[in-house]
Structure formats: C-alpha cells, structure tokens
Amino acid sequence: MNAVNYQRKLEETLRELQGRPTLLLHACCAPCSSYVLEYLTAYFDILLYYYNPNIAPVEEYERRLNEARRLVREMGLEERVRVIEGAYEPERFEAIAAGLEDAREGGPRCERCFRLRLGEAARAARERGADYFTTTLTVGRQKNAAVLNAIGQELERACGVRYLCSDFKKRGGFDRSVELCAQYGLYRQDYCGCVYSKRAAQRRHMQEKGEEA
C-alpha cells in the first residue's frame, strides 16, 4: 500500500477553500509554529491553541507559551492570529503516560500524548466555532505524520470539525522553521517537552560525548 502524501492533501484542501475560514491550530512551541503560521495565515484566520500538559516543569511550559506569544507579535500577525492558552493539566499527561515511562520516543506514550492534545484541540475548535483544526506537530522531523493525521481524522468524525491534514516538514518546511528560529531568536530545545523526552535527550548527549572521547 502506498503511503499517503499528506502535504499533497493539504495543498488540495487549500486550493478548494472558499473565503477565509477559521483554523484552530494546536501549537506545541514557537519554533514549530513559525513556518506553519507563515504558511497558513495566507489562507486562514488562526486561533493558535497552546495546550501542552506534557511540558514540565511549569517554568518550561510558561517559557514556551511566552515565546509563542512573542513570535506572533514580532511576525506582525496579531490581526490574523489570536493566541489561546488551554488549561495546564500535567496530571492528565502523567495519567496517560503511566506504565509507559520507559517507552521509546515516538512510541505508544507519544501516541497517547498526541491523542490527548489533539482531542483537546478538537473540543476547543468545536466550542469556538472553528471551521478546521490541526496541529503544528507534523513539522517536526521526528514526528510521525501518518499517526498524527490518523488521530486527527478520527477526531474529525467524533467532533464534527474538519481536520486539516498536513505534513508541514515537507516542501522545506522544517528547514524554513530553522531559518525563522534564527531570524527571531526563538527559544528552542532539543526535546519535546516531557520529562521522558528530556531524559532521552540527555542520554543522547552523554553517548555523543562518550563517542567523541
């Protein structure tokens, strides 16, 4: 079976848009949001929805939220983009991660985390009358677009709000996000945000240092 080209699906949807619909865009951080906002503000009015109960500690959570707000201001997008903070509920992430603390990055723990965050995005999109919802997560090179889009399409059927399929890393999207990070001096980390991804990053660094030694 051929893999679905989600970037092509996105482009097909954009060509068919009528007027300027509202998109609720789940944002994981400012670096991932940068290219996606640059790309999609040509087509949508955007509710940038920051819901990330996986990020810890709270100081890290708040720093990433503030960077997302600063990015919107400095890109001059305040007329087209409104930042909305969801509830910070680390206990919900801890509950879905229970028993999967040692799972590999990108495995079942991450899939549960995606489902939690996208589920809240879908709920918020319905409550706020958005025409579409999606997430910036697919811009990440380590994020499985097929898994994310499958969850989004399932939630579309459940909540009745259209899910915007994407693979934002394609067509140079990831590289452009790196350029925008440098341009705006964005705070950027090498882990997703949860304590487990941070530990994995620390182990990688230790291994790299050992290999260099």
C-alpha positions as CSV (number, residue, x, y, z in Angstrom):
1,M,0.0,0.0,0.0
2,N,1.4,3.4,-0.9
3,A,1.9,5.9,1.9
4,V,-0.5,8.9,1.9
5,N,1.1,12.2,0.8
6,Y,-0.4,14.5,3.5
7,Q,1.3,17.6,2.1
8,R,-0.4,17.0,-1.2
9,K,-3.7,16.5,0.6
10,L,-3.1,19.8,2.4
11,E,-2.4,21.6,-0.9
12,E,-5.6,20.2,-2.4
13,T,-7.7,21.4,0.5
14,L,-6.1,24.9,0.4
15,R,-6.9,25.2,-3.3
16,E,-10.6,24.4,-2.6
17,L,-11.1,26.9,0.2
18,Q,-13.8,29.5,-0.1
19,G,-13.3,32.8,1.6
20,R,-11.2,33.0,4.7
21,P,-12.2,30.2,7.2
22,T,-11.1,29.9,10.8
23,L,-8.5,27.4,11.8
24,L,-7.8,26.3,15.3
25,L,-4.1,25.4,15.2
26,H,-2.7,23.4,18.1
27,A,0.8,24.8,18.9
28,C,3.4,22.8,20.6
29,C,6.0,25.6,20.7
30,A,7.1,28.7,18.9
31,P,9.8,27.1,16.6
32,C,7.3,24.6,15.2
33,S,4.7,27.3,14.9
34,S,6.9,29.7,13.0
35,Y,6.8,28.2,9.5
36,V,3.2,26.9,9.9
37,L,2.0,30.4,10.7
38,E,3.9,32.0,7.9
39,Y,2.4,29.4,5.5
40,L,-1.2,29.2,6.7
41,T,-2.0,32.9,7.5
42,A,-2.4,33.4,3.8
43,Y,-5.5,31.1,3.9
44,F,-7.0,31.3,7.4
45,D,-7.7,33.4,10.4
46,I,-6.0,31.4,13.1
47,L,-6.7,30.6,16.8
48,L,-3.3,29.4,18.0
49,Y,-4.2,27.0,20.7
50,Y,-1.4,26.2,23.2
51,Y,-2.4,23.1,25.1
52,N,0.6,21.1,26.2
53,P,0.2,19.3,29.6
54,N,3.2,17.1,28.7
55,I,5.6,20.0,29.2
56,A,7.4,20.2,32.6
57,P,8.2,21.9,34.8
58,V,5.8,24.7,34.7
59,E,8.6,27.2,34.1
60,E,9.4,25.5,30.9
61,Y,5.7,25.4,29.9
62,E,5.4,29.2,30.5
63,R,8.6,30.0,28.7
64,R,7.4,28.2,25.6
65,L,4.0,29.8,25.8
66,N,5.5,33.3,26.1
67,E,7.8,32.6,23.1
68,A,4.7,31.7,21.0
69,R,3.1,35.0,22.0
70,R,6.2,36.9,21.2
71,L,6.5,35.2,17.8
72,V,3.0,36.2,16.8
73,R,3.8,39.8,17.8
74,E,7.1,40.0,16.1
75,M,5.9,38.4,12.9
76,G,3.2,41.1,12.8
77,L,0.4,38.6,12.7
78,E,-1.8,39.9,15.5
79,E,-4.7,40.8,13.2
80,R,-4.8,37.2,11.8
81,V,-3.7,35.1,14.8
82,R,-5.0,35.0,18.3
83,V,-3.1,33.0,20.9
84,I,-5.3,31.0,23.3
85,E,-3.9,29.2,26.3
86,G,-5.6,25.9,27.2
87,A,-5.5,24.6,30.8
88,Y,-2.2,23.4,32.1
89,E,-3.1,19.9,33.3
90,P,0.2,17.9,33.9
91,E,-1.8,15.3,35.9
92,R,-3.6,14.3,32.7
93,F,-0.3,13.7,30.9
94,E,1.1,11.7,33.9
95,A,-2.1,9.5,33.9
96,I,-1.8,8.6,30.2
97,A,2.0,8.1,30.5
98,A,1.7,5.7,33.4
99,G,3.3,2.3,32.6
100,L,5.0,3.8,29.5
101,E,7.7,5.8,31.2
102,D,10.4,3.8,29.5
103,A,8.8,3.5,26.1
104,R,10.9,4.7,23.2
105,E,10.4,8.2,21.8
106,G,7.8,8.1,19.1
107,G,6.2,5.0,20.5
108,P,2.9,4.4,22.4
109,R,3.5,7.0,25.1
110,C,3.9,9.7,22.4
111,E,0.8,8.4,20.6
112,R,-1.3,8.8,23.7
113,C,0.1,12.3,24.2
114,F,-0.8,13.2,20.6
115,R,-4.3,11.9,21.2
116,L,-4.7,13.9,24.4
117,R,-3.5,17.2,22.9
118,L,-5.4,16.8,19.6
119,G,-8.5,15.7,21.5
120,E,-8.5,19.0,23.4
121,A,-7.8,20.9,20.2
122,A,-10.8,19.3,18.5
123,R,-13.0,20.1,21.5
124,A,-11.8,23.7,21.6
125,A,-12.4,24.0,17.8
126,R,-16.0,22.9,18.2
127,E,-16.7,25.1,21.1
128,R,-15.2,28.2,19.4
129,G,-16.9,27.5,16.0
130,A,-13.7,27.0,14.1
131,D,-14.1,25.6,10.5
132,Y,-10.9,23.4,10.8
133,F,-8.4,22.2,13.3
134,T,-4.9,20.8,13.0
135,T,-1.5,20.8,14.8
136,T,2.0,22.2,14.2
137,L,3.5,18.9,15.4
138,T,3.9,17.5,11.8
139,V,6.7,20.0,11.1
140,G,9.0,18.0,13.4
141,R,11.3,15.6,11.7
142,Q,10.8,13.0,14.4
143,K,7.0,13.3,14.5
144,N,5.1,10.6,12.6
145,A,2.7,12.5,10.3
146,A,0.7,9.3,9.5
147,V,0.0,8.7,13.2
148,L,-1.0,12.4,13.8
149,N,-3.2,12.6,10.8
150,A,-4.9,9.3,11.6
151,I,-5.8,10.7,15.1
152,G,-6.9,14.0,13.6
153,Q,-9.2,12.3,11.1
154,E,-10.7,10.1,13.8
155,L,-11.4,13.1,15.9
156,E,-13.0,14.9,13.0
157,R,-15.6,12.1,12.8
158,A,-16.2,12.3,16.5
159,C,-16.4,16.1,16.9
160,G,-17.7,17.2,13.6
161,V,-15.0,19.8,12.9
162,R,-12.9,19.3,9.7
163,Y,-9.3,18.2,10.3
164,L,-6.7,19.8,8.1
165,C,-4.3,17.0,7.1
166,S,-0.7,18.1,6.9
167,D,3.0,17.1,6.8
168,F,4.5,20.5,7.4
169,K,8.0,19.3,7.4
170,K,7.7,18.6,3.6
171,R,8.5,21.2,0.9
172,G,11.3,22.6,3.0
173,G,9.0,23.3,5.9
174,F,11.4,22.1,8.6
175,D,14.3,23.9,7.2
176,R,12.3,27.1,6.9
177,S,11.3,26.8,10.6
178,V,15.0,26.6,11.5
179,E,15.6,29.8,9.5
180,L,12.8,31.6,11.3
181,C,14.1,30.4,14.7
182,A,17.4,32.1,13.9
183,Q,15.7,35.2,12.5
184,Y,13.5,35.8,15.6
185,G,16.0,34.4,18.1
186,L,13.4,31.8,19.3
187,Y,14.0,29.7,22.4
188,R,14.5,26.2,21.2
189,Q,15.1,22.9,23.0
190,D,16.2,19.5,21.6
191,Y,13.4,17.6,23.3
192,C,9.6,17.6,23.0
193,G,8.9,18.9,26.5
194,C,8.1,16.0,28.8
195,V,10.5,14.6,31.4
196,Y,10.9,11.4,29.5
197,S,11.9,13.1,26.3
198,K,14.3,15.3,28.3
199,R,15.9,12.2,29.8
200,A,16.3,10.6,26.3
201,A,18.0,13.8,25.0
202,Q,20.3,13.8,28.0
203,R,21.3,10.2,27.3
204,R,22.0,11.0,23.7
205,H,24.3,13.8,24.7
206,M,26.1,11.6,27.1
207,Q,26.6,8.9,24.4
208,E,27.8,11.5,21.9
209,K,30.3,12.8,24.4
210,G,31.5,9.2,25.1
211,E,31.9,8.6,21.4
212,E,33.9,11.8,20.9
213,A,36.1,11.0,23.9
